[in-house]
């Protein structure tokens, strides 16, 4: 019986030797060569710098997009993802619903993209309820803006009188307003002017710009 146990012990020791050898070799490697990536079991090559990625979007974390306080905490989340989550939680607390919070974030994101677009149109809109008034504004798409105005009238009676394609809708709107207020009283984007007369003056303005190109 003693011989059998001794033989088993020797066999066990022999089977562990290859793994012990590997473990001893790993102890001699630099620390950076055995650090694992988050969620990865592969060893990096000796001397290779450890790369960390955001657990939300996967972007490589650097000094520019990673909060310094997160480095020590090993919190693998970039500034953008963290800030978005923080804003979402704030809106969730404010509106009491995750769906309303997400809707608010989508609105903000969409508005930022919309505001970043320079090209668009300057338009003239009228409503028969105010025959001596017209609205002169700007939008990416005048027809789409008209639809928004229709929701404020049960008769859906707003009319798009004219629209001009422009490269910089904000600057072009300023020019249109500056021209019209020389001739008509103004209340914001509304002018005390018949829409066809206002459109005629703006047609001359924007056609002149087109002729000079």
C-alpha positions as CSV (number, residue, x, y, z in Angstrom):
1,X,0.0,0.0,0.0
2,X,2.8,2.4,0.8
3,X,4.5,1.7,-2.5
4,X,1.3,2.5,-4.3
5,X,0.9,5.8,-2.6
6,X,4.5,6.7,-3.2
7,X,4.1,5.9,-6.9
8,X,1.0,8.0,-7.1
9,X,2.7,11.0,-5.5
10,X,5.6,10.7,-7.9
11,X,3.2,10.6,-10.9
12,X,1.4,13.7,-9.6
13,X,4.6,15.6,-9.2
14,X,5.7,14.6,-12.7
15,X,2.4,15.8,-14.3
16,X,2.6,19.2,-12.6
17,X,6.2,19.9,-13.6
18,X,5.4,21.4,-17.0
19,X,2.8,23.9,-15.5
20,X,5.2,24.8,-12.7
21,X,7.9,25.6,-15.3
22,X,5.5,27.9,-17.2
23,X,4.5,29.6,-14.0
24,X,8.2,30.2,-13.0
25,X,8.9,31.6,-16.5
26,X,5.9,34.0,-16.2
27,X,7.3,35.4,-12.9
28,X,10.4,36.6,-14.8
29,X,8.3,38.5,-17.3
30,X,7.7,42.3,-16.9
31,X,4.3,43.2,-15.3
32,X,3.0,44.8,-18.5
33,X,3.4,41.5,-20.3
34,X,0.9,39.7,-18.1
35,X,-1.7,42.3,-17.6
36,X,-5.0,41.3,-19.2
37,X,-7.3,43.6,-21.2
38,X,-10.7,44.0,-19.7
39,X,-12.7,41.0,-20.7
40,X,-9.7,39.4,-22.4
41,X,-7.6,36.4,-21.4
42,X,-4.8,37.0,-23.9
43,X,-1.4,38.1,-22.7
44,X,0.2,41.1,-24.3
45,X,3.6,40.9,-25.8
46,X,6.6,41.7,-23.6
47,X,7.1,45.5,-23.4
48,X,3.8,46.3,-25.1
49,X,1.8,49.1,-23.5
50,X,-1.5,48.1,-22.0
51,X,-4.5,49.5,-23.9
52,X,-7.8,50.1,-22.2
53,X,-11.1,50.6,-23.9
54,X,-14.4,52.2,-22.9
55,X,-16.8,49.5,-21.7
56,X,-19.7,51.4,-23.3
57,X,-18.5,52.5,-26.8
58,X,-15.2,50.6,-27.1
59,X,-13.1,53.7,-27.8
60,X,-9.5,53.6,-26.7
61,X,-9.1,55.5,-23.5
62,X,-6.5,58.2,-23.4
63,X,-5.6,61.2,-21.3
64,X,-7.9,63.4,-23.4
65,X,-11.1,61.3,-23.2
66,X,-10.7,59.6,-19.8
67,X,-11.2,61.4,-16.4
68,X,-8.0,61.2,-14.3
69,X,-9.9,60.1,-11.2
70,X,-11.2,57.1,-13.2
71,X,-7.7,55.8,-13.9
72,X,-7.0,54.9,-10.2
73,X,-10.5,53.5,-9.8
74,X,-10.1,51.4,-12.9
75,X,-13.4,52.8,-14.1
76,X,-13.2,52.0,-17.9
77,X,-15.6,54.6,-19.3
78,X,-14.8,57.6,-21.5
79,X,-15.9,61.1,-20.7
80,X,-18.6,61.2,-23.3
81,X,-20.3,58.0,-22.2
82,X,-20.0,58.9,-18.5
83,X,-21.5,62.4,-19.1
84,X,-24.3,61.0,-21.2
85,X,-25.2,58.6,-18.4
86,X,-25.0,61.3,-15.8
87,X,-27.4,63.6,-17.9
88,X,-29.7,60.6,-18.4
89,X,-29.9,60.0,-14.7
90,X,-30.6,63.7,-14.1
91,X,-33.5,63.7,-16.6
92,X,-34.8,60.5,-15.2
93,X,-35.0,62.0,-11.8
94,X,-36.5,65.2,-13.2
95,X,-39.2,63.6,-15.4
96,X,-39.7,60.4,-13.3
97,X,-39.5,58.1,-16.3
98,X,-36.6,56.5,-18.2
99,X,-38.6,56.9,-21.5
100,X,-39.1,60.6,-21.0
101,X,-35.4,61.0,-20.1
102,X,-34.3,59.2,-23.3
103,X,-36.8,61.3,-25.3
104,X,-35.2,64.5,-23.9
105,X,-31.7,63.3,-24.8
106,X,-32.8,62.4,-28.3
107,X,-34.3,65.9,-28.7
108,X,-31.1,67.6,-27.5
109,X,-28.9,65.4,-29.8
110,X,-31.2,66.1,-32.8
111,X,-31.3,69.8,-32.1
112,X,-27.5,70.0,-32.0
113,X,-27.2,68.3,-35.3
114,X,-29.9,70.5,-36.8
115,X,-28.2,73.7,-35.5
116,X,-24.9,72.6,-36.9
117,X,-26.3,72.6,-40.5
118,X,-25.5,75.9,-42.3
119,X,-27.3,75.3,-45.6
120,X,-31.1,75.7,-45.8
121,X,-33.8,78.1,-46.9
122,X,-35.2,81.5,-46.2
123,X,-39.0,81.6,-46.5
124,X,-42.1,83.8,-46.4
125,X,-45.2,82.3,-44.7
126,X,-48.6,84.0,-44.4
127,X,-51.9,83.2,-42.7
128,X,-55.3,84.6,-43.9
129,X,-56.2,85.4,-40.3
130,X,-53.5,88.1,-40.5
131,X,-53.7,89.4,-44.0
132,X,-51.4,92.4,-43.6
133,X,-48.7,90.4,-41.8
134,X,-46.2,87.8,-43.0
135,X,-43.4,85.8,-41.3
136,X,-39.9,85.7,-42.7
137,X,-37.7,83.0,-41.2
138,X,-35.1,80.3,-42.0
139,X,-35.1,76.6,-41.8
140,X,-33.3,73.6,-43.2
141,X,-36.5,72.8,-45.1
142,X,-39.3,75.4,-45.5
143,X,-42.0,72.8,-46.3
144,X,-41.1,71.0,-43.1
145,X,-41.3,74.2,-41.1
146,X,-44.7,74.9,-42.7
147,X,-46.0,71.6,-41.3
148,X,-44.9,72.7,-37.8
149,X,-46.9,75.9,-38.1
150,X,-50.0,74.0,-39.3
151,X,-50.3,72.3,-35.9
152,X,-51.0,75.7,-34.3
153,X,-54.0,76.3,-36.5
154,X,-57.2,74.1,-36.5
155,X,-57.8,75.2,-40.1
156,X,-54.3,74.3,-41.3
157,X,-54.3,77.5,-43.3
158,X,-50.7,78.6,-43.2
159,X,-49.3,79.1,-46.7
160,X,-45.7,79.0,-47.9
161,X,-45.5,82.0,-50.2
162,X,-41.8,81.6,-51.3
163,X,-38.6,80.0,-50.3
164,X,-35.0,80.5,-51.4
165,X,-32.1,78.0,-51.2
166,X,-29.1,79.6,-49.4
167,X,-25.7,78.4,-48.3
168,X,-25.9,80.0,-44.8
169,X,-29.5,80.2,-43.6
170,X,-28.8,82.3,-40.5
171,X,-26.8,84.9,-42.3
172,X,-29.3,85.0,-45.1
173,X,-32.1,85.5,-42.7
174,X,-30.3,88.4,-41.1
175,X,-30.0,90.0,-44.5
176,X,-33.7,89.5,-45.3
177,X,-34.7,91.0,-41.9
178,X,-32.4,93.9,-42.4
179,X,-33.9,94.7,-45.8
180,X,-37.5,94.4,-44.8
181,X,-37.3,96.4,-41.6
182,X,-36.2,99.3,-43.8
183,X,-39.7,99.3,-45.2
184,X,-42.1,97.7,-42.7
185,X,-42.7,97.5,-39.0
186,X,-41.4,94.4,-37.4
187,X,-42.4,92.1,-34.5
188,X,-39.7,89.5,-34.2
189,X,-39.9,87.5,-37.4
190,X,-43.3,88.9,-38.3
191,X,-43.5,92.0,-40.6
192,X,-46.5,94.3,-41.2
193,X,-46.3,93.7,-44.9
194,X,-48.4,91.8,-47.5
195,X,-46.6,88.5,-48.2
196,X,-46.3,89.0,-52.0
197,X,-44.7,92.5,-51.5
198,X,-42.2,91.1,-49.0
199,X,-41.5,88.1,-51.3
200,X,-40.9,90.5,-54.2
201,X,-38.3,92.4,-52.3
202,X,-36.5,89.3,-51.1
203,X,-36.6,87.8,-54.6
204,X,-34.6,90.8,-55.8
205,X,-32.1,90.3,-52.9
206,X,-31.5,86.6,-53.4
207,X,-31.5,86.8,-57.2
208,X,-28.9,89.6,-56.9
209,X,-26.7,87.3,-54.8
210,X,-27.2,84.5,-57.4
211,X,-26.2,86.8,-60.3
212,X,-22.9,87.7,-58.6
213,X,-21.8,84.1,-58.2
